[in-house]
Amino acid sequence: MNGFLNQMMRRLINMVTNRGINKGIDHMARRGSGGKATPQSRQQAKAAREAVKRARQAARITRRLGR
């Protein structure tokens, strides 16, 4: 019974951690995205989205390695 509770708590903690990491990454990606979109700002936004994608992948891999 104790092992089952530990497993459920670990799963809950991982879910909350994953959600928090994704929220933080999204917040940092959206920061400063106001105003009109010029070609340069569009290119910069695309680069930011790609960086966010890579950061999510790195976080996912790191969490998998930590198991």
N, C-alpha and C positions, 0 to 999 in steps of 0.2 A: 504494500500500500504506500509506503514511504517513497519508493522508487517511482511509482506512478505520479505522486504529487510533485516530486522533483522534476520529472519530465514535463508535466503540464506547466509548472512555473517557468521552466527554461524556455518552453515554446512561447509562453505569454511574453516573457522578457524579450525574446528575439523579435516577436512581432512589433512590440512597442519600440524597440531600438530601430528596426528597419523603417518604421513609419516616421520616427523622429529624424533619422538621417535623410530620408527622402524629402521631408518638409524643409529641412535646413538647406539642402541643395537647391530645391525649388526657390526658396526665399532669396538665396544668394544670386541665382540666375535671373530673377525678376528685378533685382535691385537696380534702379537707375534706368528703367526702360520706358521713361515718359517722353512725350514730344513727338514731333513728326519723324517719319522714317525716311532718312536719306539713304542713298546707295551704300554709303560707308557704314551707317548705323545698322543697316540690314545685314551687311557682311559681318559686322562685329557681333550682332545678335546670333547669326548662324554659327559663328565660331564659339560663342558662349554655349549654345545648345549642344554642340558637339562635345565641348568640355564637360558639360553636365552629364552627357551620356557616358563619357569615359569615366567620370567620377562615380557614377552609379555602378558601372561594371566593376570598377576597382573595389568599391565597398562590398558588392555582392561576393566577389572572389575572396576578399579578406574575411568576410563572415563565414564563408564555406571552409576556409583553411582553419578557422578558429574552432571548428567543431571537433 
